[in-house]
Amino acid sequence: MKAQEDGTVSRRSFLAKGVMAGGAVAAGSLAAPAVLAQAPVVMKMQTSWPASDIWMDFAREYTTRVEAMSGGRLKIDLLPAGAVVGAFQVLDACNDGVLDAAHSVPVYWYGKSKAASLFGTGPVFGGSATTMLAWFNAGGGAEYYRELTQDILGLNVVGFLGFPMFAQPFGWFKNEVNTVADIQGFKYRTVGLAADLMQAMGMSVAQLPGGEIVPAMERGVIDAFEFNNPSSDMRFGAQDVAKNYYLSSYHQASESFEFLFNKDFYDDLDPDLQAILKYGVEAASTANTASAMDNYSADLLKLQDGGVTIRRTSGEILDAQIKAWDGLIAELEKDAFMKKVLDSQRAWVERVTYYELMNSPDYALAYQHYFPGKLSL
């Protein structure tokens, strides 16, 4: 961090001054140690996840890699949601310097700007989360994100995205739902633009952090909900309040984690440590994907074995979601910034997903050949 008004100085300026002042003494005192031991930089990082959530494990896959790659020069104090601020307040805490860093998702600061949802939970033009993370890294998305956070909102943060999440399930329902008429009037938990989407489809929406979902369901505050994946859902007890679990949805089909840093903290680090924080996101992204494949699939079977009925969202509901997105896009594009971001995403998906779909074999056909009777598509 920069030099403080109370007279303290940054680690870098302290070391620089120490080297200049002590140079002559060190040169004439061969018996003295050549280099003083450097204390590690401790980074206070809070997540938006409960301590028991598998996403805390995913966050640790980032922190352990950063600490190892820095050779111990960076130490990370990783904290769960609520340790310093609430799950939805980590962006403000990073901006204010209350936290050095956060592990979250952009949609959690949707209240500052609906454009936050375009970086993970926006309209699905046909690209997967992997496709859209590639847009962020190679298609101009990172610069749009910087423009939104730093130029438009004036936030003192630096951020990166990592771990392309599998499409989020439609969620948990007490009874079977097959048509749009079946969900009319439901009180449903989701976040971001997905809230606008579900409202357009006839539901009322409560935007709640993960740790508040099951208590809200038990009190009747909500009738149905989604969070993200089988492992997180199982850990917070979704199966105790609903037995119908619907996979496949367009409401949040391209999300990634957000790795946030206070800009002063980040800028004050040596360039190699900045690089470790940045590119550590890519390393953790690969590790998170492997962990998600392993745990999500295993936990889905545990839920099924425990009495949960696993269903696939009906074609009627999926078609209604796409049409609802059409209406939302028309409204979103009235904002000049969101229009240019959506134009960029559309152009990327049109080109990249054309290649992906034309090149991809029918994996379901092969799966059904070797594991007949398992899929219900």
Secondary structure as GFF3:
##gff-version 3
##sequence-region A 1 377
A	DSSP	alpha_helix	11	28	.	.	.	ID=ss1
A	DSSP	beta_strand	41	47	.	.	.	ID=ss2
A	DSSP	alpha_helix	54	69	.	.	.	ID=ss3
A	DSSP	beta_strand	74	79	.	.	.	ID=ss4
A	DSSP	three_ten_helix	87	89	.	.	.	ID=ss5
A	DSSP	alpha_helix	90	96	.	.	.	ID=ss6
A	DSSP	beta_strand	101	104	.	.	.	ID=ss7
A	DSSP	three_ten_helix	106	109	.	.	.	ID=ss8
A	DSSP	three_ten_helix	114	118	.	.	.	ID=ss9
A	DSSP	alpha_helix	129	138	.	.	.	ID=ss10
A	DSSP	alpha_helix	141	146	.	.	.	ID=ss11
A	DSSP	pi_helix	147	152	.	.	.	ID=ss12
A	DSSP	beta_strand	157	164	.	.	.	ID=ss13
A	DSSP	beta_strand	171	173	.	.	.	ID=ss14
A	DSSP	three_ten_helix	181	183	.	.	.	ID=ss15
A	DSSP	beta_strand	187	189	.	.	.	ID=ss16
A	DSSP	alpha_helix	193	200	.	.	.	ID=ss17
A	DSSP	beta_strand	204	206	.	.	.	ID=ss18
A	DSSP	three_ten_helix	210	212	.	.	.	ID=ss19
A	DSSP	alpha_helix	213	219	.	.	.	ID=ss20
A	DSSP	beta_strand	224	225	.	.	.	ID=ss21
A	DSSP	alpha_helix	230	235	.	.	.	ID=ss22
A	DSSP	three_ten_helix	238	240	.	.	.	ID=ss23
A	DSSP	beta_strand	244	247	.	.	.	ID=ss24
A	DSSP	beta_strand	256	262	.	.	.	ID=ss25
A	DSSP	alpha_helix	263	268	.	.	.	ID=ss26
A	DSSP	alpha_helix	271	305	.	.	.	ID=ss27
A	DSSP	beta_strand	309	312	.	.	.	ID=ss28
A	DSSP	alpha_helix	315	332	.	.	.	ID=ss29
A	DSSP	alpha_helix	336	359	.	.	.	ID=ss30
A	DSSP	alpha_helix	363	370	.	.	.	ID=ss31
###
